[in-house]
């Protein structure tokens, strides 16, 4: 009785009962690909919980101390408070090493789930109207999480993360006109400075998490609840009909269990597989770089772009512009994120498809989109592999010079080949689907006719199969002016011709 009275009182003041009742009845389609976004969400929850624990013991300062902890190999070594406190978390705080590794593994899982979730949305056309705003928020989340992962990875001030900070400093300095000022502001002086760890700590635990806490609920909850959920095409479904289970109790129970599974997987990874053993690297020293240094996987493509870029710089009005750093460090991610952000609007402009879409495409039904997506994957993958060109060279006994040139060629030719091959595969699969709809489904039953020829019996496609195999009609551009029509102005004719060419 008291609970119902309290709920009524809150509803009278805040007015949330109507929305809550509607939300409880919202239908969620049951398909495994929809779980990819939930993995990212629950990994973020684990990151927050473990991150709060770590802030209790981490000391974000570069003040020099002499280590006198339980890790004997580093006793008597001068190091920063940040590195010493990370060692204490790893060896002296109860559960500290487990929390550190859970935090790191959850971050890797978070970024991996974001990438796969983004690819699923791209290949199925889930970014189309009315979800283009949600797509932009997702791209922004991807960039923020990558940046925050880099900053968090740098906080322990060990030799490996210090090498990454050295690259960050070089990239910052290379920015024309303002680069040196930005570097002095960020690092608090000449590299390595005295303030970089404390400033990265503030950004890592306050600024970017604050933005994520605003954007993630908006992306995963608010817009999702306000819009009809996407679903794959099936018999009886359209843009107004959704088939699935209600949020309460079915989806709520399943998603709670799924969160526990994500937590269990992260805990198992942190327990069994060691990650980022900073005690093996030692404290950072500007004069030292360990052999075989590699960043976490999500920053590998930036490392690869820096490694394969030819040395190119020039001087303008007495200022040196280092294109060999600017292009790979700012151009490579800039190209990736710009294309991702603009693609929904470019596809809408090219196809003139301004309709509302709640039914998803099968990837094969948009061959050009599939080809572009594969080209992007190949571009990213080649740069990622190039980030380990030294390890590939030593492992396969190839000269470092040769591997560098191989990746320079592949980063241009690879995406083109990926586009052509993926598009041709999709066109072939669509041709097979059309043949199936027209001639029936192969049964595997072979019969011999009166003339001695062997044929396979085919059965007609069912209504359920037909609903999946026959894609929705795509909007067509207006045809060119026919005989007897008044031709449009020359400028309009050129624009229409360009649009029709891109649309094809």
N, C-alpha and C positions, 0 to 999 in steps of 0.2 A: 504494500500500500504506500509506504513511504517512498519507494523507488518510483512508482507511477506518479506520485504527487511531485516529486523532484523533476521528473521528465516533463510533466505538464508545465511546471513553473519555468523551466528552461525554454520550452517551446514558446510560451507566451512572451518571453523577453528576447529570444534570439531567432525564433521562427525557423527551425530546421527540421521539423517533423515531416513535412511534405517531401523535401529533398531526400531525407533519410529513408522514407518508405519507398520512394522511387528507386533509390540506389540499391536497396536490398533486393529489389525485384529485377534489376538489370541482368540481362542474359549474356553469358560469356560463351562463345563457341568453343568446342572441345577439340583442339588441334595442338600437336606437340610443338609446332613452331612458335606458338604464342607464349610458350614458357621461356623463350630466350630473354625477353625483356624482364621477366620476373627474376631470372638468375642475376641480372645486373642490379636490380633493385635490392635483392636480399644480400648480395655481396657488398653493396654500399652500406647496408645496415651493420654488417660485420665490421666493415672498415671503421664506421663511427664508434662502435662499442670498443674495439681494440685500440683505436686512436686515443680515445679519452683515457683509457688505462695508461697508455704510454706517456701522455703529457704529465702525469703525476710524478714521473721519475726522470724525464729527459730535461737536460739543462742546455738551452739554446744559446750558448755563448762560446766565443773563440778564445776566451781567456786561457792562457797556458798553465797547465798543472803537471806535476810528476805523478805518474800512475803508481798506485800502491794497493791495487786490488788483488783478487784471488787468481787472476790469469797470469801465471808466473812468467811466460815468455815476454810479456810487455812491462814487467815491473821495472821501475826506474826510468822509463822512457817518457820524454816530454810530449805532451799531446794537449789538444783542446778539451775544455770541459764537455763539449758536445760528444766527442769520441769517448771520453772516460765514462760519461753517464750512460752511453749506449752499451759499453762493456759491462757496467754494473747491472743494467737491465737484463743483459744476456746471461750473466753468471751469478748474480747476487740477489736479484729480486725474484721472489717466489712466483713462478709462472711467467716470468718476464720474457724468456726466450720463446716460449710458446706463443705469447701475445704478439711479439715482434714478427714471428714467422706467419702467424695468422693474418696480421695486418698486411704483410707483403703479398702472401698468396691471394688474399681476397682482392687486393688491388689488381693483380695480374688477371684473376678471373673476371673482375668487374670490367676491365678494358676488353678482354676477349669476348665477353658476352655482348658488350656494346657493339663491337665490330660485326659479330655474326647477326645480331638483331638488326643492325643497320643494313646489312646485305640482304637479309630476308625482306625487309620493307622495300628496298630498292628493286629487287628482282620481281616481286609480286605487285608492284605499283601501289603499295600502301601509302606512298607519299602524296598521291593525287588529292585534289580537292575533295573534301574539306580539311585534309590533314597536312597541308603544306606548311602551316604554322608549326604544327607538332614536329614535322621533319626538321625545320630550322632549329627548333629547341634541341632536338636530338643531336644535330651536328655541333651546336654550341656546347652541349654536354660532353661530347666526345673530345673536343679540343680542350676544354677545361680540365677534364680528368687526366688527359695526357700530360698537360702542363703541371698539374698538381702531383702526378706520379713522379715526374722529374724532380720537383722540388723536395718531395718527401724522401726520395732516393738519395738526395744530396745532403740531408740533415746530419747523418752520423759523422761527417767530416773524415771519413776513412780515405785511403789512397785511391780506391776505385771511384768513389763518388767525387773526390777532388779532381780527378781527370775529367769528369763530366762538367764540373764547374769551370774548369779551365777552358773547355770548348764554349761554354755559355759566355764566358768573359770575352773570348775571341770573336764570337758572333756579335755581341753587343758593341764592341769597339769598332767592328767593321761597318756599322750603320753610318752612312755619310752625314757629316756636319754635327750630329748630336750624339754619335756613338760613344765618344770619350766621356762626355758629361753623364750619359746614362750609366756607363760602367762605374764612374766615380760615385754616383748616387747609390747604385745598387750594392756595390762592394764596400763602400766607405773608405776608399783609398786605392792605392796601387794593389794589384792582385797579389795575394788572396784577400787583402783587406782585413778588417776586424769586425765587420757588421753583417756580412752576407748570411751567416747561419741564423742570426736572430731575425733578420728581415724575411728570409725564406720561411722561417717558422711561423711568423705572423701571417704570411700569405697562405701557407699550407694548412694551418689549423683554424684560421678565422675568415679571411677574404673568400677564397675559392670554395671552402665548405659552405659558407653562407650563401653563395650564389647557387651551389648545387642543391641546397635545401629549399631554395625557392623554385628552381627550374625542374627538379625531379618530380615533386608532387604535381606541378603544372603539366608536365609531360606525361606522367604515368597514371595520374588519378583524375585531375580536374577535367582536362580535355577529353580523356577517354570516357569519363562518365557522361559528359555532355554530348558526345557523338555516338552514332550507331557503330557498334563494333564491326570491324572487318571480318570477312569469312571467305572461304574458298567456295567456288561455284558448285552447286549441286541442284538436284531436282527439287522444285518447289521453293527455292531461295531466290530473292531479288534484293534490290537496294532498300526495301522496306521490311523484309522478313528476316529475322535472325533465329537460328536454331542452336540451342545449347542449354546450359544449366544456369539457374539463377545464382546471383552472388551469394545469397544466404538461403540455405546452409551449405549447398553443394560446393560452390567455388571457394567459399571461405575455408571450408575444411581441407580441400585439396591444396590451396595455396599455403595454408599453415604447415601442412606436412612437407610441402616443397621447400619452404623456408628452413625447416629442420634438416632436410636433406642437404641443402646448400651449406648450412652451418656444419654438418657432419663431414662433408667433403673437404671444406676448408680446414677443419680441425685435423682430419686425417693427413692431408698434404703437409700441414705445418708440423705434425708429429713425426712423419716418416721421412720426408724429403727436406733436406737442409737447403736454405735459400739465403743469399747475401751474408755469408760468414765474415763479418767485418773484422774479427780478430785475426784472421789470416792475412788480411791486406795491410794492417798497420795504419798508423795515423798519416794524414796527408802531409806531404812535403813537396813544395813546388818543383824541386829539382829531380823528383823521382816519378817514373811512370812504370807500372807493372806490365809485363808482357801479356799479350792476349786479352787486354781489357775490352770488355763488351758491355754495352748498356742493357737494360731490360728490353724485352722483345718489342715493345710498342715504340721505343725510340730508335730501333735498329735502322729504320729507313732513312732517318736523318743522318745517322752515322755513315751509312752507305753513300748517300748523296755527297757528303763532304769528302769521302775517300776517293770517289771516281771523278770528281770535278777537276778538269785541267787547271793548272796555275794560270790565272788571268787577272791582271790588275792594271790600272792606268791612273794617271795623275791629272786632276782638274783643278786649276787655280791653286796649285801647291798642296792639294789634299789627295791622298792616295785612296782610290776606290778599289776595294778587294772583292772583285766579282767571284773569285774562287771560293769565297765564304758566303757572300750575300746570296748568290743564286741557289746553292744547295740548302743553306740553313733557313732562308726565308722563302725562296722561290718554290722549292719542292713541297713543303707543307702548305704554302699559299695556294699553289695550283690544286692540290688535293682538296682542301676545304672550300675553296671558291667554287670548284666544279660541283662538289656535293651540295653546297647551299643553293646554287642557281639552277641545278638540273630540273627540279619540278616545274619551274617557271619556263625554262627553255623548252621542255617537252610539251607543255601546254600551248606555248606560242607556235611551235612547229606543227603540232597536230590539230590545233584549234579545238582541243577537247576541254571544254569548260564545264562539263557535266559533273554532278556529284557521284562519287564512286565509293560504294561500300563492299562490292564484290572484288576479290583479288584476282589478278591474272596468274595463270601458270607461267613460269619464266619463258617457256618456248613461244608463248603467244606474243611476245614483244622481242623479236630477234635482234633488232638494233639496240634496244636497251640492254639486252643480255650481253651483246658484244661489247658495248661500252663498259658495262660492269666488269666483265672479265678483263678488259684492257686495263681498267683501274687496279684490279687485283694483281695483274702481272707487273704493272708499274711499281706498285707497293712492294711486291714480292722480290723483284729484281734488286731494288734499293736495299731491302732488308738483307738479302743474301750478300750484297756488296759490303755491308757493314762488318762481315766476317771474312773479308777477302784474304787477310793474313792467315787466318786459321785454315781456310780452304787451300791456300797456297802451300802451307807446310804439310797438311794432311795428304793432299794428292800429288805433292812434289811437282807443282807448277810454279813458274816464276811469278812473283808478285806483279811484275810489269804486265805479264800476259793476262792474269786474272782481272787486272784493272781495265784493260782494253776490252776484254770479253764483256764485262758489265757495262762499259760505255756503249757498246754496240747493242747489247740486249735491252738497255733501258729505252732505246728508241724503237728497235725492231720488235721487241717482245710484245708490247701492247698492240701493235698493228696486227701481228700474227694472231694474238689472242682474240682480237675483235673479229677477224675474218673467220677463224675456225669456229668460234662459239656461235656466230651468226649462221654459218652454214649448217651446223649441227641442229640449231633450232628450226631452220627452214626444212631440213630433212624430217625432223620429228613432226612438224605441222603437216607435211605431205603425207606421212604415214597415218596421222589422225584423220585426214580427209579421206584417205583410202579406206580406213576402217569404217567411217560413217557411211560411205557410199557402197561398200561391198560386204560389210559384216566383219565379225570377229573370228579369227582363226580358232578352230576347235581342236586341232591336232589329229583329227580323224581323216585318214587317207582312204579313198575308195578308187576302185578301178572300173572304168566305164566299159561299155560294149566295144568301143574301138581300141581298147587296151591301154588308153591313157590314164595316168594317175592324177587325181585331183583331190584337193582338201575341202572338206565340208566347212562352210562358214555360216554362222548364225547371225541374224540381224542384231544390231546393237539395241540394248534396252534403253528405256527412257532415262534411267539414272546415268548410264554411260554416255548417252547423247548429250545430256546437260553438261557433263564435264568436258567432252571432246569438242563441242561447238562453241567457240568463243563469241563474245558479244561483238556486234558490228561496230567498227571504228568510224568516227565522223569523217566525212570526206570534204575536201576543200572545194570551193566553187570551181566549176569547169571554166576553161578559157572561153572568151567570146566566140560564139558560133556565127554562121552566115546569117546576115540580117540583123544581128545585134549591134547596138552602138558600142564601139570599142572604148574601153576605159582610157584615161590619160596614160601617156607613156610611162610616167613614174609608177603608176599603179600596176601597169602591165609587168614592169620589171620586178616589182615587189611580189606580185602574185606568182610569177615564174620562179622566183627564188624560194618562196614558201612551198610551192608544189614540189620543187626539187628536193628540199629538205624533208618534206612530208613523206615522199616516196622512200 
